[in-house]
Every structure is written in structure tokens, then in C-alpha cells.
Amino acid sequence: MLRRPEYTGENRCLPCTAVNVAISLVLAGVLGAVTAPPVGAAALVVFLAAVSLRGYLVPGTPELTERYLPPSVLSLFGKEPIETRSIEDADADDPWDVLVAAGVAERTPDGALSLADRFRTELRGETERREAPDADDVAALVGADEAVERGPRAYSIDGNRLLRWESDAALVADVAAASVLRETVDGWAALERDRRLALLRRLRLLLERCPTCGGAVDRYRERVDPCCQPPHVSAWAACRDCEAVLGDVTVPETEGTSWIVALETAEGAAVAPD
């Protein structure tokens, strides 16, 4: 697909466009010098057409310019510096509030949560850059000295705990999100292992797109009232296209209200673009 509407039109990023136009001019000039001027001119037309249709020439430019251009340069294009957020700003008793305080999620007036735009963009870029997660990625995710693969999406952590993910998409999402959080949120590296996993599980349930196939993600909830046991609330998210389960949690009904409110979405609500 040649056209990328999420990076063009009113969504066009001026820093990305400026950088890519400059790269196009340099590349075309080099081609013209080593071959013939008409070749350079033709290449320039192709390069500029790509920038016009896609918003960029070099893959990953939207994330690269945001990550590596200094604030003084970005400010020339109306990009305001992002305020540093900290895990420590939040009430430690409410993981949903932690995500909001860290700037990775936002609440609607009725209490529902969605990913913050900046975090969504950074997460998408990290997901696109990464290959299939390995044991080293899992060790970094949980702050372990060692992780050893024990089966599909299953890893022993420091020889004393086994972690297993619901799907390849869930593992990819956690590894990518943890990488972004290490770079952008103060205090993430100091969090204990279970706290990290609890926050990452909640983030997976807020995803709008599958990190492996790009399909839309649907959220579900169900009240379970088993015989001889207290009622529970189950909440899960799954890809509409590949059916990968992104997250699945069951909690006592007394704790279920916060999950239901946080994950509430309007019927037929639009998902984020690819």
C-alpha cells in the first residue's frame, strides 16, 4: 500500500517531511554525480513522490525523528517538549492510576482508559523495529539475571519461576512496551517484577491493534458465578483477525468494577490507525 494517511494530510509530521526531503536531495545528488544527471533527476522525482504519498522515504522516520532530533529542532516545527513522567507520581495501590500518571494511558470523563497518543506511537515504532522476542528480551522485561526458554512463550526466570504468555502477540506487546517504558518513564527499572507484569498486562488489554498482524483488537467481559465459589469477573482482549489473545484476567467480583470501568469502550468505537 503506497499511501499512508496516518502520516500524510493533516497528520503529516513537518520534521519528518523536512528530514526526508533533505535525504532525497542528497541521495539524488549522489546518484546524479556517479551516474548521469538525468538519473539523479528521475530518482529525485521518485523520492519526493514517496515522501508525498507516505510521509517519509526512510522507513521508521516518524519514530526516529521523535527519538533523536533535539528538542530545540523539534520546537521549530511546533513540537513541544514532552514532560517527563514518573511511576512515583501515582498511587501505588491502583495500577490503572499508575499508567495514567506515567503518561502511557488517558482517562475519559466516565473513567474508561485508552493508550496515550505518544505512547501508542512509540509502542508501534518499537514493535515494528523488533524481531521475534528471545530469552534476553524476556530477562530485560522482568529485570532478571537470566531467562531460559522452556517451551512456546514459556520462560524460567532466574531458575525459580516460570512465566508463560497467552500468545506470541502478547509476548511481543510486553517486550516492546517494557522497552519503551524503560526509556521514557522514570522509576520503571526500580519496579519489582510482579508490579511490572501487572502493569504490562493492563497495557495489553488497552491495545487497539494486534502487534503481530495489525488487526483490530476487541475487548470482552463476563461475570462468572461458579457453584460453591464467589462470583468473578473475566476480562480479555483478542485480535479480530488472527484471534490471538492479548490479555486474559479473572478477578473477584469485588475487584471487577475497576476493570470493567477502565476497559469500557463505546459500541462500535473506532480503533487507532495502523
Backbone bond lengths (Angstrom), bond angles and torsions (degrees), N, CA, C in turn:
res aa  C-N    CA-C-N  psi(-1)  N-CA   C-N-CA  omega(-1)  CA-C   N-CA-C  phi
1 M - - - 1.469 - - 1.518 109.15 -
2 L 1.338 116.62 117.87 1.452 120.12 -174.69 1.514 112.79 -75.15
3 R 1.310 116.90 -44.13 1.464 119.61 -174.30 1.516 111.02 -84.27
4 R 1.348 116.70 136.41 1.457 122.78 177.71 1.527 108.94 -122.24
5 P 1.346 118.26 87.97 1.466 121.02 -175.36 1.524 113.51 -60.90
6 E 1.350 117.80 -24.49 1.456 118.57 -179.59 1.530 112.51 -71.25
7 Y 1.363 116.71 -13.15 1.463 120.62 179.46 1.532 112.61 -118.93
8 T 1.335 117.15 6.72 1.461 120.34 -178.06 1.528 109.79 -128.38
9 G 1.329 115.67 179.30 1.455 119.74 -179.08 1.509 110.90 61.94
10 E 1.330 116.93 -134.54 1.461 120.64 -179.27 1.519 112.29 -70.41
11 N 1.352 116.67 -13.91 1.463 120.74 178.05 1.529 112.73 -92.66
12 R 1.334 116.73 0.96 1.463 119.44 -176.79 1.527 110.73 -63.84
13 C 1.324 115.56 134.28 1.467 122.02 177.46 1.528 108.24 -94.12
14 L 1.334 116.78 116.28 1.466 120.20 -177.59 1.527 113.04 -63.47
15 P 1.348 120.24 -41.72 1.470 118.35 176.49 1.523 112.55 -59.27
16 C 1.345 116.87 -42.40 1.466 120.50 178.99 1.523 110.44 -62.35
17 T 1.328 116.43 -44.46 1.460 120.58 -178.97 1.526 111.03 -63.23
18 A 1.343 116.61 -44.62 1.461 120.34 -179.48 1.519 111.15 -61.98
19 V 1.327 116.66 -44.93 1.465 120.40 179.97 1.521 110.81 -61.93
20 N 1.327 116.83 -42.93 1.458 120.04 -176.47 1.518 113.02 -73.59
21 V 1.329 117.46 -32.74 1.471 119.69 173.98 1.526 109.56 -64.39
22 A 1.344 116.87 -41.67 1.463 120.45 178.29 1.529 110.68 -62.91
23 I 1.342 116.31 -42.84 1.462 119.64 178.15 1.532 110.36 -63.43
24 S 1.326 116.50 -39.65 1.476 120.34 178.96 1.514 111.30 -60.73
25 L 1.339 116.50 -44.27 1.460 120.45 179.73 1.521 111.48 -62.60
26 V 1.329 116.35 -43.12 1.468 120.10 -179.30 1.520 110.84 -65.19
27 L 1.339 116.66 -47.94 1.471 120.09 -178.90 1.524 111.72 -62.46
28 A 1.334 115.99 -42.52 1.468 119.32 179.50 1.520 110.76 -65.31
29 G 1.334 116.05 -38.69 1.465 119.14 177.91 1.509 112.32 -63.54
30 V 1.328 116.66 -41.35 1.464 120.62 178.74 1.522 110.65 -64.76
31 L 1.349 116.44 -44.39 1.461 120.10 178.90 1.522 111.48 -61.71
32 G 1.332 115.53 -42.33 1.457 119.21 178.37 1.514 112.67 -63.72
33 A 1.345 116.91 -34.28 1.467 120.72 -178.66 1.525 112.26 -73.86
34 V 1.341 116.90 -38.18 1.468 119.44 -175.74 1.529 112.29 -88.76
35 T 1.324 117.44 -15.45 1.469 119.65 178.61 1.528 109.38 -117.98
36 A 1.318 116.75 -91.57 1.470 121.80 178.37 1.525 107.96 -153.17
37 P 1.338 117.34 149.45 1.470 119.60 -178.90 1.520 114.44 -52.74
38 P 1.343 120.35 -41.01 1.469 118.63 178.82 1.527 113.08 -60.53
39 V 1.343 115.86 -33.44 1.466 119.18 178.30 1.523 110.18 -65.61
40 G 1.326 116.24 -43.07 1.458 120.15 177.94 1.511 111.65 -63.36
41 A 1.339 116.72 -40.24 1.463 120.50 179.81 1.524 110.92 -65.33
42 A 1.328 116.43 -42.07 1.467 120.09 178.79 1.527 110.83 -64.63
43 A 1.331 115.15 -40.98 1.471 118.87 179.02 1.517 110.76 -63.36
44 L 1.330 116.97 -39.18 1.456 120.55 179.90 1.528 110.92 -61.85
45 V 1.327 116.51 -40.65 1.469 120.20 178.29 1.533 110.16 -61.42
46 V 1.332 116.72 -43.72 1.464 121.03 -179.96 1.527 110.38 -65.06
47 F 1.341 116.59 -44.45 1.467 120.59 -178.55 1.525 110.97 -62.38
48 L 1.333 116.30 -45.93 1.464 120.05 -178.39 1.533 111.28 -67.33
49 A 1.338 116.36 -32.89 1.465 119.75 176.43 1.526 110.39 -64.37
50 A 1.332 115.55 -39.90 1.462 119.69 178.03 1.529 110.81 -63.35
51 V 1.320 116.76 -43.33 1.468 120.76 178.80 1.525 110.12 -63.15
52 S 1.329 116.46 -39.62 1.455 120.91 -179.24 1.522 111.65 -66.25
53 L 1.341 117.06 -42.95 1.454 121.10 -175.24 1.524 112.84 -81.34
54 R 1.334 116.09 -36.08 1.459 119.76 -172.19 1.531 113.46 -108.06
55 G 1.338 116.81 -16.99 1.455 119.20 -177.81 1.509 112.74 93.39
56 Y 1.337 116.42 -14.90 1.457 120.01 -179.39 1.522 109.24 -158.44
57 L 1.341 115.79 161.26 1.460 122.89 175.23 1.523 110.13 -103.89
58 V 1.334 116.17 -45.47 1.462 121.91 -178.84 1.527 109.25 -85.34
59 P 1.340 118.96 122.54 1.473 120.47 179.52 1.529 111.42 -56.70
60 G 1.328 115.55 140.08 1.456 120.01 178.77 1.508 115.17 82.99
61 T 1.340 117.09 5.24 1.468 119.95 -177.10 1.527 113.26 -57.32
62 P 1.344 120.24 -43.89 1.474 118.59 -178.52 1.517 113.03 -54.01
63 E 1.346 116.50 -41.00 1.454 118.99 179.70 1.525 111.68 -77.79
64 L 1.347 117.24 -35.27 1.460 120.29 -178.38 1.519 112.10 -66.34
65 T 1.346 117.17 -43.60 1.463 118.86 -179.06 1.517 111.03 -67.10
66 E 1.339 116.14 -38.74 1.465 119.02 -179.98 1.517 111.14 -66.33
67 R 1.347 115.85 -34.78 1.458 119.52 -176.16 1.514 113.22 -81.88
68 Y 1.360 117.79 -36.02 1.456 119.26 -169.07 1.525 115.48 -110.76
69 L 1.328 119.08 -20.38 1.460 118.07 176.86 1.523 109.78 -72.99
70 P 1.334 118.09 133.92 1.461 120.36 -179.05 1.523 111.19 -65.90
71 P 1.352 117.01 154.25 1.467 120.90 -179.04 1.519 112.99 -55.81
72 S 1.356 117.83 -33.75 1.457 120.20 -179.26 1.520 111.91 -63.38
73 V 1.339 116.65 -33.97 1.465 120.70 178.47 1.530 109.99 -76.62
74 L 1.332 116.81 -44.71 1.460 120.04 -179.87 1.526 111.95 -62.04
75 S 1.352 116.31 -33.29 1.463 119.62 -179.16 1.523 111.72 -65.32
76 L 1.343 117.83 -25.76 1.461 120.84 177.77 1.518 111.78 -65.24
77 F 1.348 115.61 -21.68 1.464 121.04 -179.13 1.513 111.40 -106.45
78 G 1.346 117.19 17.02 1.457 120.50 177.84 1.502 114.17 79.93
79 K 1.339 118.43 15.55 1.451 121.86 178.10 1.520 108.98 -93.40
80 E 1.319 116.81 107.31 1.450 120.66 -178.06 1.526 110.79 -76.64
81 P 1.333 117.74 144.26 1.467 120.56 176.55 1.527 110.43 -58.44
82 I 1.317 115.88 141.98 1.453 121.33 -179.26 1.526 109.63 -86.60
83 E 1.305 115.75 129.45 1.461 120.20 178.82 1.526 109.88 -66.04
84 T 1.332 115.51 134.18 1.450 120.14 177.99 1.525 109.95 -67.74
85 R 1.314 116.63 132.05 1.454 120.90 179.57 1.521 109.37 -111.27
86 S 1.300 115.99 154.52 1.456 120.33 -175.76 1.517 110.53 -132.38
87 I 1.337 115.02 141.97 1.455 121.21 172.59 1.519 110.10 -59.47
88 E 1.322 117.09 -32.09 1.461 121.68 -174.86 1.524 112.54 -71.59
89 D 1.334 118.55 -10.61 1.461 121.35 179.05 1.524 112.58 -73.86
90 A 1.324 117.42 -12.12 1.466 120.36 -169.64 1.515 112.25 -104.53
91 D 1.321 114.48 162.08 1.455 122.12 172.06 1.526 107.85 -69.97
92 A 1.314 116.34 116.52 1.463 120.37 -174.66 1.519 112.56 -64.67
93 D 1.346 117.92 -14.88 1.456 120.27 -178.01 1.530 112.93 -83.83
94 D 1.305 118.65 -11.12 1.468 121.49 -176.52 1.525 109.91 -125.87
95 P 1.335 118.07 99.75 1.473 120.61 -178.90 1.527 113.42 -58.82
96 W 1.351 117.14 -33.05 1.468 118.51 178.62 1.531 109.84 -62.68
97 D 1.344 116.89 -41.44 1.461 120.30 178.10 1.520 111.68 -65.92
98 V 1.331 116.46 -31.87 1.461 120.43 177.17 1.529 109.99 -60.90
99 L 1.323 116.11 -43.94 1.467 120.01 -179.33 1.523 111.07 -64.24
100 V 1.321 116.63 -38.48 1.470 120.07 178.45 1.524 110.16 -67.77
101 A 1.334 117.34 -46.20 1.461 120.98 -178.98 1.520 111.64 -63.73
102 A 1.325 116.38 -31.38 1.461 120.31 179.68 1.522 112.67 -78.67
103 G 1.332 116.72 -4.80 1.460 119.89 177.11 1.507 114.71 79.77
104 V 1.340 117.92 15.20 1.463 119.62 -179.63 1.525 111.91 -101.99
105 A 1.334 117.59 -11.93 1.469 121.29 177.48 1.522 108.82 -138.78
106 E 1.329 115.00 157.59 1.465 121.60 -179.88 1.524 109.37 -132.09
107 R 1.342 115.47 144.35 1.459 120.46 178.31 1.530 110.85 -98.77
108 T 1.313 115.71 142.34 1.456 121.13 170.15 1.531 107.54 -85.32
109 P 1.322 118.47 166.87 1.470 119.89 179.62 1.524 114.20 -55.42
110 D 1.346 117.48 -28.49 1.467 119.36 -179.33 1.527 112.92 -90.32
111 G 1.344 116.60 5.46 1.456 120.36 174.10 1.512 115.73 97.91
112 A 1.340 118.80 -9.01 1.462 120.73 178.28 1.526 110.11 -68.65
113 L 1.321 115.60 154.66 1.465 121.31 -176.46 1.523 111.24 -115.95
114 S 1.330 115.18 150.18 1.457 122.25 171.30 1.516 107.21 -144.95
115 L 1.321 117.03 161.90 1.458 120.28 177.27 1.520 110.11 -67.20
116 A 1.334 116.24 141.01 1.458 120.93 174.25 1.526 108.93 -68.40
117 D 1.319 117.33 145.68 1.462 121.55 -174.69 1.523 112.05 -56.40
118 R 1.330 116.64 -45.76 1.467 119.29 -177.55 1.524 111.00 -63.34
119 F 1.334 116.65 -44.93 1.457 118.96 -179.78 1.530 110.29 -64.87
120 R 1.338 117.74 -40.49 1.456 120.86 178.69 1.531 111.00 -57.80
121 T 1.340 116.42 -43.69 1.459 120.79 179.98 1.528 111.22 -65.36
122 E 1.328 116.67 -45.19 1.461 120.28 179.99 1.519 111.50 -64.99
123 L 1.321 116.33 -38.92 1.459 120.03 179.36 1.520 111.01 -66.26
124 R 1.317 117.02 -41.41 1.460 120.43 178.17 1.526 110.61 -62.05
125 G 1.337 116.70 -43.14 1.459 120.18 178.83 1.508 112.14 -63.60
126 E 1.323 117.21 -42.23 1.465 121.06 179.54 1.526 110.44 -65.71
127 T 1.318 117.24 -39.78 1.460 120.94 179.03 1.521 111.04 -63.90
128 E 1.322 117.08 -41.86 1.467 121.00 -179.06 1.519 112.00 -68.75
129 R 1.338 117.29 -30.64 1.469 120.18 -178.45 1.526 112.67 -78.56
130 R 1.306 117.41 -26.32 1.456 121.21 -171.34 1.523 112.84 -83.76
131 E 1.341 113.78 148.28 1.454 120.32 169.64 1.529 107.65 -90.84
132 A 1.318 117.63 -171.81 1.463 120.69 -179.65 1.526 109.37 -60.66
133 P 1.338 117.83 133.02 1.470 120.48 -179.07 1.528 111.40 -60.32
134 D 1.345 115.73 148.62 1.455 120.84 175.48 1.522 109.58 -125.97
135 A 1.334 116.19 -173.06 1.459 120.84 -176.41 1.526 112.10 -61.89
136 D 1.329 117.28 -36.48 1.466 119.87 178.88 1.528 111.11 -63.83
137 D 1.329 116.56 -38.36 1.465 120.35 177.93 1.526 110.67 -63.67
138 V 1.328 116.38 -40.97 1.459 120.37 -179.76 1.527 110.55 -67.00
139 A 1.343 116.52 -40.63 1.465 119.70 178.00 1.525 110.74 -60.71
140 A 1.328 116.77 -43.07 1.462 120.29 178.74 1.519 111.31 -66.17
141 L 1.319 116.41 -35.43 1.461 121.62 -179.11 1.536 111.17 -59.39
142 V 1.332 116.76 -44.64 1.468 120.42 -175.05 1.517 112.88 -101.19
143 G 1.342 117.70 1.27 1.456 120.17 -179.29 1.512 112.58 70.50
144 A 1.340 117.59 37.41 1.461 121.91 -177.86 1.520 110.67 -98.74
145 D 1.329 115.91 158.53 1.465 120.52 174.91 1.518 110.98 -75.46
146 E 1.331 115.82 -31.57 1.464 119.57 -176.84 1.520 110.47 -152.66
147 A 1.307 114.91 141.28 1.464 121.59 171.55 1.522 107.71 -131.00
148 V 1.316 116.76 134.69 1.465 121.79 -178.66 1.523 108.71 -123.84
149 E 1.321 116.17 128.51 1.466 120.22 -179.68 1.517 110.18 -69.75
150 R 1.344 116.05 129.06 1.457 121.22 -178.74 1.520 112.83 -116.16
151 G 1.305 117.87 -1.18 1.449 122.67 -178.91 1.511 108.81 163.36
152 P 1.330 117.54 -177.07 1.469 120.16 179.88 1.529 111.26 -56.98
153 R 1.311 116.22 114.90 1.465 123.12 176.66 1.526 112.75 60.75
154 A 1.335 116.69 24.88 1.465 121.39 179.73 1.531 109.11 -124.34
155 Y 1.341 116.58 131.80 1.458 121.60 -176.92 1.527 110.14 -138.92
156 S 1.343 115.73 136.72 1.460 119.10 170.72 1.520 107.63 -87.18
157 I 1.326 116.10 138.09 1.453 122.98 -174.14 1.530 109.18 -111.15
158 D 1.328 115.64 115.63 1.472 121.81 -179.93 1.520 111.87 52.38
159 G 1.326 116.86 28.16 1.450 121.62 174.83 1.511 116.33 72.34
160 N 1.343 117.87 6.25 1.468 117.77 -175.76 1.517 114.60 -133.22
161 R 1.337 117.58 6.59 1.455 119.08 179.66 1.525 109.51 -155.05
162 L 1.321 115.72 141.45 1.457 120.85 178.70 1.525 109.18 -109.35
163 L 1.327 116.01 127.53 1.457 121.58 175.64 1.521 108.91 -114.10
164 R 1.324 115.77 139.10 1.467 121.03 -179.75 1.526 109.07 -136.71
165 W 1.340 116.58 137.64 1.459 121.91 179.83 1.523 110.50 -104.73
166 E 1.333 115.60 152.19 1.462 121.24 -175.33 1.525 113.26 -66.57
167 S 1.328 117.09 -28.98 1.461 121.05 -175.88 1.521 108.71 -161.48
168 D 1.332 115.80 167.46 1.466 119.87 174.27 1.523 110.08 -60.09
169 A 1.327 116.53 -38.56 1.464 120.44 -179.34 1.521 110.92 -63.14
170 A 1.345 117.49 -39.46 1.461 120.83 179.00 1.522 110.96 -64.06
171 L 1.328 117.42 -41.76 1.462 121.16 179.08 1.525 110.93 -65.96
172 V 1.331 116.69 -44.64 1.467 120.34 177.56 1.525 110.43 -58.85
173 A 1.331 116.23 -43.22 1.466 120.39 -179.07 1.524 111.20 -62.14
174 D 1.329 117.73 -44.04 1.461 120.67 -178.62 1.524 111.87 -66.24
175 V 1.327 116.67 -44.16 1.469 120.21 -179.12 1.529 110.49 -63.53
176 A 1.327 116.61 -44.59 1.467 120.29 -179.76 1.526 110.86 -66.27
177 A 1.332 117.53 -44.33 1.461 120.49 -179.03 1.519 111.25 -64.48
178 A 1.330 117.64 -41.99 1.457 120.89 179.22 1.523 110.79 -62.24
179 S 1.325 117.15 -38.23 1.462 120.75 178.63 1.526 111.10 -63.70
180 V 1.335 116.65 -44.15 1.464 120.53 178.35 1.525 110.79 -64.65
181 L 1.323 116.78 -42.97 1.462 120.73 -177.73 1.527 111.76 -65.52
182 R 1.334 117.10 -35.92 1.472 119.66 177.10 1.510 111.38 -60.62
183 E 1.333 116.37 -35.09 1.460 121.41 -175.21 1.523 113.03 -86.78
184 T 1.312 117.97 -23.57 1.465 119.22 -168.57 1.527 115.66 -119.45
185 V 1.321 117.93 -13.65 1.465 120.15 -175.01 1.524 110.16 -121.31
186 D 1.318 116.55 118.13 1.459 121.27 176.49 1.523 110.12 -63.59
187 G 1.318 116.17 136.89 1.452 120.60 176.20 1.507 114.74 93.01
188 W 1.354 118.51 -8.77 1.462 119.68 -178.30 1.527 111.13 -61.82
189 A 1.327 117.95 -44.19 1.460 121.03 -176.52 1.524 112.40 -64.75
190 A 1.329 117.35 -22.71 1.466 120.95 -178.28 1.521 112.77 -86.64
191 L 1.315 117.82 -8.45 1.462 120.25 -178.29 1.526 111.10 -69.52
192 E 1.311 116.24 141.56 1.450 119.39 175.82 1.526 109.97 -69.87
193 R 1.300 116.08 161.63 1.465 122.63 -170.46 1.533 112.87 -57.91
194 D 1.329 116.59 -50.25 1.467 118.80 -177.21 1.519 111.65 -63.75
195 R 1.328 117.33 -32.86 1.459 121.13 178.60 1.527 110.24 -66.06
196 R 1.319 116.00 -43.02 1.471 119.32 177.60 1.521 110.85 -59.93
197 L 1.339 115.66 -48.36 1.463 119.59 -176.75 1.523 111.42 -63.16
198 A 1.335 117.07 -37.01 1.460 120.13 179.16 1.526 111.39 -65.19
199 L 1.324 116.81 -40.49 1.460 120.37 179.25 1.527 111.14 -69.73
200 L 1.329 116.65 -41.24 1.463 119.88 179.74 1.528 111.05 -65.31
201 R 1.328 117.16 -37.17 1.468 119.85 177.87 1.522 110.60 -62.45
202 R 1.322 116.99 -40.68 1.467 120.41 178.23 1.525 110.91 -66.31
203 L 1.333 116.73 -39.11 1.466 119.49 178.06 1.524 111.36 -62.18
204 R 1.329 116.47 -39.22 1.461 119.06 179.11 1.526 111.50 -61.48
205 L 1.321 116.33 -36.54 1.457 120.06 179.94 1.522 112.32 -71.34
206 L 1.343 117.35 -13.82 1.467 121.28 178.31 1.527 112.62 -95.89
207 L 1.324 117.79 -5.29 1.457 120.32 -178.14 1.530 110.77 -63.03
208 E 1.342 115.10 141.20 1.461 120.60 176.49 1.519 112.44 -101.11
209 R 1.347 116.20 -18.63 1.457 121.52 -179.20 1.515 109.93 -131.12
210 C 1.321 116.31 141.51 1.464 121.93 177.17 1.520 109.60 -67.40
211 P 1.333 119.30 129.48 1.465 120.57 -177.49 1.522 114.30 -72.53
212 T 1.328 118.51 -11.60 1.457 119.70 179.36 1.519 113.63 -102.76
213 C 1.343 118.57 -39.61 1.466 119.47 -178.03 1.524 112.92 -113.15
214 G 1.326 118.06 -12.51 1.457 120.80 179.10 1.508 114.67 82.56
215 G 1.332 117.47 3.69 1.458 120.34 -179.75 1.519 112.47 -71.84
216 A 1.332 115.54 160.05 1.465 120.75 178.64 1.520 110.30 -67.50
217 V 1.334 115.88 144.92 1.458 121.84 -179.61 1.526 109.50 -105.44
218 D 1.312 116.17 131.79 1.461 122.27 176.53 1.521 109.38 -106.14
219 R 1.342 115.93 145.79 1.458 121.66 177.42 1.522 109.27 -108.79
220 Y 1.322 114.94 145.84 1.458 120.70 -179.00 1.534 109.53 -135.65
221 R 1.304 115.88 156.44 1.463 120.20 172.69 1.527 108.48 -147.82
222 E 1.327 114.28 154.78 1.454 119.75 -176.18 1.528 109.32 -155.82
223 R 1.315 115.91 138.16 1.469 121.00 174.06 1.523 107.93 -90.74
224 V 1.320 115.64 128.36 1.456 121.36 -178.50 1.526 107.89 -115.16
225 D 1.331 116.24 126.14 1.458 120.77 -178.07 1.527 108.80 -124.88
226 P 1.342 117.07 76.59 1.463 119.88 -176.40 1.522 112.04 -72.51
227 C 1.289 115.16 156.42 1.458 120.76 179.52 1.521 110.52 -64.73
228 C 1.325 115.90 134.42 1.466 123.04 174.77 1.525 113.45 66.25
229 Q 1.316 117.90 16.10 1.458 121.36 177.76 1.529 109.28 -135.74
230 P 1.348 116.95 154.23 1.460 119.29 177.90 1.526 110.64 -64.96
231 P 1.325 117.87 152.12 1.472 120.96 177.50 1.536 110.80 -62.02
232 H 1.326 115.00 148.22 1.456 122.07 177.75 1.525 109.11 -129.38
233 V 1.319 114.79 162.49 1.458 121.93 174.41 1.530 108.29 -119.43
234 S 1.316 116.67 127.81 1.464 122.09 176.60 1.522 109.09 -106.81
235 A 1.316 115.82 137.92 1.467 121.52 175.53 1.518 107.78 -134.46
236 W 1.325 116.31 136.44 1.457 119.57 178.89 1.515 110.32 -150.91
237 A 1.334 114.71 161.13 1.463 122.14 178.81 1.518 108.35 -131.72
238 A 1.327 116.50 137.88 1.456 121.10 -177.77 1.516 110.37 -142.56
239 C 1.324 115.59 149.30 1.468 121.07 178.92 1.526 109.90 -72.66
240 R 1.301 115.44 133.36 1.459 121.55 -179.44 1.525 111.67 -68.38
241 D 1.348 117.19 -28.07 1.468 120.67 -175.35 1.528 112.82 -93.13
242 C 1.344 116.73 -56.64 1.465 119.41 -175.84 1.525 112.95 -94.59
243 E 1.334 116.69 -6.07 1.463 123.90 176.81 1.522 113.55 66.75
244 A 1.314 117.89 14.44 1.460 120.46 176.46 1.520 109.91 -65.97
245 V 1.324 116.78 135.22 1.463 121.67 176.94 1.524 108.34 -83.39
246 L 1.332 116.39 120.38 1.458 120.94 -178.98 1.518 111.32 -85.73
247 G 1.305 117.65 -32.00 1.450 121.38 179.72 1.502 109.78 -163.99
248 D 1.325 115.81 151.17 1.463 120.51 -177.84 1.520 107.30 -153.18
249 V 1.317 117.28 118.08 1.459 121.05 -177.69 1.522 110.00 -136.33
250 T 1.318 116.05 142.34 1.457 122.34 174.74 1.519 108.28 -128.17
251 V 1.320 117.04 125.13 1.461 122.08 -176.94 1.517 109.30 -130.77
252 P 1.344 117.92 157.20 1.470 119.64 174.77 1.519 110.67 -57.02
253 E 1.319 115.26 148.23 1.462 119.53 -177.36 1.525 111.78 -57.78
254 T 1.334 117.01 -29.53 1.467 120.21 179.20 1.522 111.84 -64.43
255 E 1.347 117.52 -22.88 1.457 122.13 178.47 1.527 111.98 -103.19
256 G 1.320 116.05 -4.06 1.465 119.28 -170.97 1.508 115.25 -74.26
257 T 1.338 117.69 -23.73 1.463 119.49 -175.58 1.516 112.04 -59.21
258 S 1.342 117.03 -44.18 1.470 119.46 -178.46 1.515 111.47 -63.10
259 W 1.348 116.89 -36.59 1.465 120.16 177.82 1.525 111.01 -68.10
260 I 1.311 116.99 -44.12 1.468 120.49 -178.62 1.518 110.73 -63.03
261 V 1.343 116.55 -46.44 1.467 120.02 -179.63 1.519 110.78 -63.99
262 A 1.332 117.19 -45.03 1.461 120.82 -176.78 1.524 111.98 -63.75
263 L 1.322 116.47 -35.50 1.465 120.49 -174.66 1.516 113.19 -97.15
264 E 1.323 116.92 4.42 1.458 120.33 -178.92 1.523 109.93 -65.37
265 T 1.326 117.62 132.97 1.470 122.81 175.18 1.513 108.76 -133.63
266 A 1.319 115.82 148.19 1.463 119.69 178.67 1.518 110.58 -66.82
267 E 1.297 115.87 145.38 1.467 120.86 178.24 1.515 109.92 -59.18
268 G 1.356 114.74 124.51 1.456 118.87 178.09 1.519 113.86 75.83
269 A 1.341 117.72 16.27 1.462 119.80 -179.80 1.510 110.61 -62.70
270 A 1.315 116.52 143.90 1.460 121.48 -179.21 1.516 109.92 -72.29
271 V 1.330 116.63 147.77 1.456 121.44 176.20 1.513 108.49 -97.78
272 A 1.335 114.67 165.14 1.461 119.33 -179.65 1.510 110.31 -66.16
273 P 1.343 118.38 150.82 1.463 120.87 179.42 1.510 111.67 -69.33
274 D 1.338 115.78 161.63 1.471 120.48 178.10 1.506 110.08 -59.95
